[in-house]
């Protein structure tokens, strides 16, 4: 499914649920919100190598935990499992790799009747592993650090259960080498659109 259509459908359904949702109790300092999401990853595929490199889009599971320092300020740790991707060059498959992108953001949660919108910013660390490109001729740098941006909303379904819609932009880049010589840089820079449920403790 196209990411923009996925995001629009998620936001429309969220708006409909928000209309009839009862206002849950405000988050307080020390509150913890644990979420599980289904996420669609859409890679930007920016390539300076001249090889036309691209990484496939895919769906993936995601879990996160948010700790509230106050009713408005929280820190969120976002985790998933290593994701396998097919890498192509000008449309032809040249191999695979896995990436693991844990992300930490600091969020501001707005006060709103019936729902809890938020924005966040932080840092992403991505670890590339199981790299197999052109039978080992090509390789990528294993570690990437970059900023992360986030916007989302939590809709109370009950006192402790929330529907969540979340959109993140991660900045992920890696150096590409062939025969041990750097040939350029590949930027995945994906947009991730997620829908899931959150439990407040």
C-alpha positions as a Markdown table, in Angstrom:
| # | Residue | x | y | z |
|---|---|---|---|---|
| 1 | Unk | 0.0 | 0.0 | 0.0 |
| 2 | Unk | 1.2 | 3.5 | -0.8 |
| 3 | Unk | 2.6 | 5.2 | 2.3 |
| 4 | Unk | 0.6 | 8.4 | 1.8 |
| 5 | Unk | -2.7 | 6.4 | 1.4 |
| 6 | Unk | -1.8 | 4.4 | 4.4 |
| 7 | Unk | -1.2 | 7.5 | 6.5 |
| 8 | Unk | -4.4 | 9.2 | 5.2 |
| 9 | Unk | -6.5 | 6.1 | 6.0 |
| 10 | Unk | -5.0 | 5.9 | 9.5 |
| 11 | Unk | -5.6 | 9.6 | 10.2 |
| 12 | Unk | -9.2 | 9.4 | 9.0 |
| 13 | Unk | -10.0 | 6.4 | 11.2 |
| 14 | Unk | -8.3 | 8.1 | 14.1 |
| 15 | Unk | -10.4 | 11.2 | 13.6 |
| 16 | Unk | -13.6 | 9.2 | 13.6 |
| 17 | Unk | -12.6 | 7.3 | 16.8 |
| 18 | Unk | -11.6 | 10.6 | 18.5 |
| 19 | Unk | -15.0 | 12.1 | 17.9 |
| 20 | Unk | -16.7 | 9.6 | 20.3 |
| 21 | Unk | -13.8 | 8.9 | 22.6 |
| 22 | Unk | -14.1 | 9.8 | 26.3 |
| 23 | Unk | -11.3 | 11.9 | 27.7 |
| 24 | Unk | -9.0 | 9.6 | 29.7 |
| 25 | Unk | -7.1 | 10.7 | 32.7 |
| 26 | Unk | -4.0 | 12.9 | 32.0 |
| 27 | Unk | -0.6 | 11.4 | 32.0 |
| 28 | Unk | 1.4 | 12.2 | 35.1 |
| 29 | Unk | 5.1 | 12.2 | 36.0 |
| 30 | Unk | 6.1 | 8.6 | 36.3 |
| 31 | Unk | 3.5 | 7.3 | 33.8 |
| 32 | Unk | 4.6 | 4.6 | 31.4 |
| 33 | Unk | 3.0 | 4.0 | 28.0 |
| 34 | Unk | 3.9 | 0.8 | 26.1 |
| 35 | Unk | 2.8 | 0.5 | 22.5 |
| 36 | Unk | 2.9 | -2.1 | 19.8 |
| 37 | Unk | 2.5 | -1.0 | 16.2 |
| 38 | Unk | 2.3 | -2.3 | 12.6 |
| 39 | Unk | 4.6 | 0.0 | 10.6 |
| 40 | Unk | 5.1 | 0.6 | 6.9 |
| 41 | Unk | 8.6 | 1.7 | 5.9 |
| 42 | Unk | 9.1 | 3.7 | 2.8 |
| 43 | Unk | 12.7 | 4.4 | 1.9 |
| 44 | Unk | 13.8 | 7.6 | 0.1 |
| 45 | Unk | 16.6 | 5.8 | -1.7 |
| 46 | Unk | 19.1 | 8.7 | -2.2 |
| 47 | Unk | 22.3 | 7.4 | -3.9 |
| 48 | Unk | 25.5 | 9.2 | -4.8 |
| 49 | Unk | 27.3 | 6.1 | -6.1 |
| 50 | Unk | 25.9 | 6.3 | -9.6 |
| 51 | Unk | 24.7 | 2.7 | -9.3 |
| 52 | Unk | 21.1 | 3.6 | -8.8 |
| 53 | Unk | 20.9 | 1.8 | -5.4 |
| 54 | Unk | 17.6 | 1.2 | -3.8 |
| 55 | Unk | 16.2 | -0.6 | -0.7 |
| 56 | Unk | 12.8 | -2.2 | -0.8 |
| 57 | Unk | 9.8 | -0.9 | 1.2 |
| 58 | Unk | 8.2 | -3.2 | 3.7 |
| 59 | Unk | 5.9 | -3.7 | 6.7 |
| 60 | Unk | 7.5 | -4.5 | 10.1 |
| 61 | Unk | 6.5 | -4.8 | 13.7 |
| 62 | Unk | 7.5 | -2.2 | 16.2 |
| 63 | Unk | 7.3 | -1.8 | 20.0 |
| 64 | Unk | 8.1 | 1.3 | 22.1 |
| 65 | Unk | 8.0 | 2.5 | 25.7 |
| 66 | Unk | 7.4 | 6.1 | 26.7 |
| 67 | Unk | 8.3 | 7.4 | 30.2 |
| 68 | Unk | 6.6 | 10.7 | 31.2 |
| 69 | Unk | 8.6 | 13.2 | 33.2 |
| 70 | Unk | 5.5 | 15.4 | 33.4 |
| 71 | Unk | 2.0 | 15.2 | 31.8 |
| 72 | Unk | 3.5 | 16.9 | 28.6 |
| 73 | Unk | 7.1 | 15.7 | 28.4 |
| 74 | Unk | 8.1 | 12.1 | 27.7 |
| 75 | Unk | 11.0 | 10.1 | 26.3 |
| 76 | Unk | 10.3 | 7.2 | 23.9 |
| 77 | Unk | 12.6 | 4.3 | 23.1 |
| 78 | Unk | 11.5 | 2.6 | 19.8 |
| 79 | Unk | 12.6 | -0.9 | 19.0 |
| 80 | Unk | 12.1 | -3.6 | 16.4 |
| 81 | Unk | 13.9 | -6.7 | 15.2 |
| 82 | Unk | 16.6 | -6.7 | 12.4 |
| 83 | Unk | 14.9 | -6.2 | 9.1 |
| 84 | Unk | 16.0 | -7.9 | 5.9 |
| 85 | Unk | 16.1 | -5.8 | 2.8 |
| 86 | Unk | 16.8 | -6.5 | -0.9 |
| 87 | Unk | 19.2 | -4.1 | -2.5 |
| 88 | Unk | 18.8 | -3.3 | -6.2 |
| 89 | Unk | 21.0 | -1.4 | -8.7 |
| 90 | Unk | 19.1 | 0.2 | -11.4 |
| 91 | Unk | 16.2 | -2.2 | -10.7 |
| 92 | Unk | 18.3 | -5.4 | -10.6 |
| 93 | Unk | 18.8 | -7.2 | -7.4 |
| 94 | Unk | 22.4 | -7.3 | -6.2 |
| 95 | Unk | 22.0 | -8.8 | -2.7 |
| 96 | Unk | 20.6 | -8.3 | 0.7 |
| 97 | Unk | 21.4 | -6.8 | 4.1 |
| 98 | Unk | 19.7 | -6.4 | 7.5 |
| 99 | Unk | 19.3 | -3.2 | 9.5 |
| 100 | Unk | 18.4 | -2.7 | 13.1 |
| 101 | Unk | 17.3 | 1.0 | 13.8 |
| 102 | Unk | 16.6 | 1.6 | 17.6 |
| 103 | Unk | 15.5 | 5.2 | 18.0 |
| 104 | Unk | 15.2 | 7.5 | 21.1 |
| 105 | Unk | 13.0 | 10.6 | 21.0 |
| 106 | Unk | 11.9 | 13.3 | 23.4 |
| 107 | Unk | 8.2 | 14.2 | 22.9 |
| 108 | Unk | 5.9 | 17.0 | 23.8 |
| 109 | Unk | 2.3 | 15.8 | 24.4 |
| 110 | Unk | -0.3 | 18.5 | 23.8 |
| 111 | Unk | -3.4 | 19.0 | 26.0 |
| 112 | Unk | -6.5 | 18.3 | 23.8 |
| 113 | Unk | -10.1 | 17.2 | 24.5 |
| 114 | Unk | -10.6 | 13.5 | 23.7 |
| 115 | Unk | -7.1 | 12.8 | 22.2 |
| 116 | Unk | -3.4 | 13.3 | 22.9 |
| 117 | Unk | -1.3 | 14.6 | 19.9 |
| 118 | Unk | 2.4 | 14.8 | 20.2 |
| 119 | Unk | 5.6 | 15.8 | 18.4 |
| 120 | Unk | 9.1 | 14.4 | 19.0 |
| 121 | Unk | 12.7 | 14.7 | 18.0 |
| 122 | Unk | 15.7 | 12.6 | 18.8 |
| 123 | Unk | 18.4 | 10.3 | 17.5 |
| 124 | Unk | 18.5 | 7.1 | 15.5 |
| 125 | Unk | 21.3 | 4.5 | 15.6 |
| 126 | Unk | 21.2 | 1.9 | 12.8 |
| 127 | Unk | 23.4 | -1.2 | 12.7 |
| 128 | Unk | 23.8 | -2.9 | 9.3 |
| 129 | Unk | 24.5 | -6.7 | 9.4 |
| 130 | Unk | 24.4 | -9.8 | 7.2 |
| 131 | Unk | 25.6 | -7.7 | 4.3 |
| 132 | Unk | 25.8 | -9.8 | 1.0 |
| 133 | Unk | 26.2 | -7.5 | -2.0 |
| 134 | Unk | 27.6 | -8.7 | -5.3 |
| 135 | Unk | 29.0 | -11.8 | -3.6 |
| 136 | Unk | 31.1 | -9.7 | -1.3 |
| 137 | Unk | 32.5 | -7.4 | -3.9 |
| 138 | Unk | 30.5 | -4.5 | -2.5 |
| 139 | Unk | 30.0 | -3.5 | 1.1 |
| 140 | Unk | 28.5 | -0.8 | 3.4 |
| 141 | Unk | 29.7 | 0.9 | 6.6 |
| 142 | Unk | 28.1 | -0.9 | 9.5 |
| 143 | Unk | 27.0 | 2.0 | 11.8 |
| 144 | Unk | 24.9 | 5.0 | 11.1 |
| 145 | Unk | 23.8 | 7.8 | 13.5 |
| 146 | Unk | 21.2 | 10.4 | 12.4 |
| 147 | Unk | 18.3 | 12.6 | 13.6 |
| 148 | Unk | 14.7 | 11.4 | 14.0 |
| 149 | Unk | 11.5 | 13.4 | 13.8 |
| 150 | Unk | 8.1 | 12.2 | 14.9 |
| 151 | Unk | 4.4 | 13.2 | 15.0 |
| 152 | Unk | 1.5 | 11.2 | 16.3 |
| 153 | Unk | -1.6 | 11.0 | 18.4 |
| 154 | Unk | -3.0 | 8.7 | 21.1 |
| 155 | Unk | -6.7 | 8.2 | 21.3 |
| 156 | Unk | -8.1 | 6.9 | 24.6 |
| 157 | Unk | -10.3 | 3.8 | 24.1 |
| 158 | Unk | -10.5 | 3.2 | 27.9 |
| 159 | Unk | -8.8 | 4.4 | 31.0 |
| 160 | Unk | -5.6 | 2.6 | 30.1 |
| 161 | Unk | -5.9 | 1.6 | 26.5 |
| 162 | Unk | -5.0 | 3.9 | 23.6 |
| 163 | Unk | -5.2 | 3.7 | 19.8 |
| 164 | Unk | -2.0 | 5.2 | 18.4 |
| 165 | Unk | -1.1 | 6.6 | 14.9 |
| 166 | Unk | 2.5 | 7.6 | 14.5 |
| 167 | Unk | 4.7 | 9.0 | 11.6 |
| 168 | Unk | 8.5 | 9.1 | 11.8 |
| 169 | Unk | 11.2 | 10.4 | 9.6 |
| 170 | Unk | 14.6 | 8.8 | 10.2 |
| 171 | Unk | 17.8 | 9.9 | 8.6 |
| 172 | Unk | 19.9 | 6.8 | 7.8 |
| 173 | Unk | 23.0 | 6.8 | 5.6 |
| 174 | Unk | 26.0 | 4.6 | 5.0 |
| 175 | Unk | 29.2 | 4.6 | 2.9 |
| 176 | Unk | 29.2 | 2.2 | 0.0 |
| 177 | Unk | 32.5 | 0.6 | -1.1 |
| 178 | Unk | 33.5 | -1.8 | -3.9 |
| 179 | Unk | 36.8 | -3.7 | -3.7 |
| 180 | Unk | 37.6 | -1.9 | -0.5 |
| 181 | Unk | 37.3 | 1.6 | -2.1 |
| 182 | Unk | 34.6 | 4.0 | -1.2 |
| 183 | Unk | 32.3 | 4.7 | -4.2 |
| 184 | Unk | 29.7 | 7.0 | -2.6 |
| 185 | Unk | 27.0 | 7.1 | -0.1 |
| 186 | Unk | 23.5 | 5.6 | 0.2 |
| 187 | Unk | 20.8 | 7.4 | 2.2 |
| 188 | Unk | 17.7 | 5.3 | 3.1 |
| 189 | Unk | 16.1 | 8.2 | 5.0 |
| 190 | Unk | 12.8 | 6.3 | 5.4 |
| 191 | Unk | 9.3 | 7.5 | 6.4 |
| 192 | Unk | 7.6 | 5.1 | 8.8 |
| 193 | Unk | 3.9 | 5.2 | 9.3 |
| 194 | Unk | 2.5 | 3.1 | 12.1 |
| 195 | Unk | -0.8 | 2.2 | 13.7 |
| 196 | Unk | -1.1 | 0.3 | 17.0 |
| 197 | Unk | -2.3 | 0.1 | 20.5 |
| 198 | Unk | -0.8 | 1.5 | 23.7 |
| 199 | Unk | -1.2 | 0.4 | 27.3 |
| 200 | Unk | -0.6 | 2.9 | 30.1 |
| 201 | Unk | 0.8 | 1.8 | 33.5 |
